Amino acid sequence: MFVELLASAELPEGARTVVHAEGRDLAVVRVGGIVYAIDNVCPHRNGELGRGDLQGHHLYCPQHAWCFDVRTGKAFFPEGAKVECFEVKEEGGRIWARRRLP
């Protein structure tokens, strides 16, 4: 089931934000006109990924620069680390997300 995150207008190109949904915080970004959502908590020291730097599809943890691909949740650095990635849709001027099936 998809849950509503925010209005499309609240997330311009290149922006990132943190949204609370389904009992957790999600880092939500827009890159190349596409919205992505990943778990907001870095597995290293619980840094808020949605508060870090966004460079292309790479979102950096603001604490120690661990870097995650917002398309997959996989870490660019360090290799092997990962955060949960969510399926996102945009319709009716709203952004929606749900957990990806395994």
C-alpha positions as CSV (number, residue, x, y, z in Angstrom):
1,M,0.0,0.0,0.0
2,F,1.3,3.4,-1.0
3,V,1.4,6.2,1.7
4,E,1.3,9.9,0.9
5,L,4.6,11.7,1.6
6,L,4.2,15.3,0.4
7,A,3.1,17.5,-2.4
8,S,5.1,17.4,-5.6
9,A,5.6,21.2,-5.5
10,E,7.4,20.8,-2.1
11,L,10.3,18.9,-3.7
12,P,11.9,20.9,-6.5
13,E,14.7,19.4,-8.8
14,G,17.9,18.6,-6.8
15,A,16.1,19.0,-3.4
16,R,16.2,16.5,-0.5
17,T,14.0,16.4,2.5
18,V,13.0,14.1,5.4
19,V,9.4,12.8,5.6
20,H,7.9,10.7,8.4
21,A,5.8,7.8,7.0
22,E,4.8,4.4,8.2
23,G,6.5,4.9,11.6
24,R,9.9,5.8,10.1
25,D,11.8,8.7,8.5
26,L,12.5,8.6,4.8
27,A,15.1,10.6,2.9
28,V,13.2,11.8,-0.2
29,V,15.0,13.4,-3.2
30,R,14.3,14.5,-6.8
31,V,17.0,13.9,-9.4
32,G,16.5,14.3,-13.1
33,G,12.8,14.8,-12.5
34,I,12.4,11.5,-10.7
35,V,11.6,11.1,-7.0
36,Y,13.4,8.6,-4.9
37,A,13.0,7.5,-1.2
38,I,15.4,5.6,1.0
39,D,15.6,5.0,4.7
40,N,16.8,8.2,6.4
41,V,19.1,6.4,8.9
42,C,22.8,5.8,7.9
43,P,23.8,2.3,9.2
44,H,27.1,3.7,10.4
45,R,26.2,6.1,13.2
46,N,22.5,6.8,12.6
47,G,23.2,10.0,10.6
48,E,20.2,11.6,8.9
49,L,20.8,11.0,5.2
50,G,18.1,13.4,4.2
51,R,20.2,16.2,5.8
52,G,23.3,15.3,3.8
53,D,24.7,16.5,0.5
54,L,23.0,15.3,-2.7
55,Q,25.4,15.0,-5.7
56,G,23.6,13.4,-8.7
57,H,22.2,10.1,-7.4
58,H,24.6,10.0,-4.5
59,L,23.3,11.1,-1.1
60,Y,26.0,11.6,1.6
61,C,25.6,11.1,5.3
62,P,26.3,14.4,7.0
63,Q,28.3,12.7,9.8
64,H,31.0,10.7,8.1
65,A,30.3,11.0,4.3
66,W,29.1,7.5,3.8
67,C,27.5,7.7,0.3
68,F,24.3,5.9,-0.9
69,D,22.8,5.6,-4.4
70,V,19.2,6.8,-4.0
71,R,18.1,4.5,-6.9
72,T,19.1,1.3,-5.1
73,G,20.0,2.1,-1.5
74,K,23.4,0.6,-2.0
75,A,26.5,2.4,-0.7
76,F,29.0,3.8,-3.0
77,F,31.3,4.2,0.0
78,P,31.8,2.0,1.9
79,E,31.2,-0.9,-0.4
80,G,28.7,-3.5,0.9
81,A,26.6,-1.1,3.1
82,K,23.0,-0.6,2.2
83,V,19.8,1.2,3.3
84,E,16.2,0.2,2.5
85,C,14.9,1.7,-0.8
86,F,11.2,2.5,-1.4
87,E,9.0,2.4,-4.5
88,V,7.8,5.9,-5.3
89,K,5.0,7.2,-7.6
90,E,3.9,10.7,-8.3
91,E,0.3,11.4,-9.3
92,G,-2.3,14.0,-8.7
93,G,0.4,16.5,-7.6
94,R,1.4,14.3,-4.7
95,I,4.3,12.0,-4.0
96,W,3.6,8.5,-2.6
97,A,5.9,5.6,-1.5
98,R,5.7,2.0,-0.3
99,R,8.2,-0.7,0.7
100,R,9.7,-2.6,-2.2
101,L,8.8,-6.3,-2.3
102,P,11.9,-8.5,-1.9
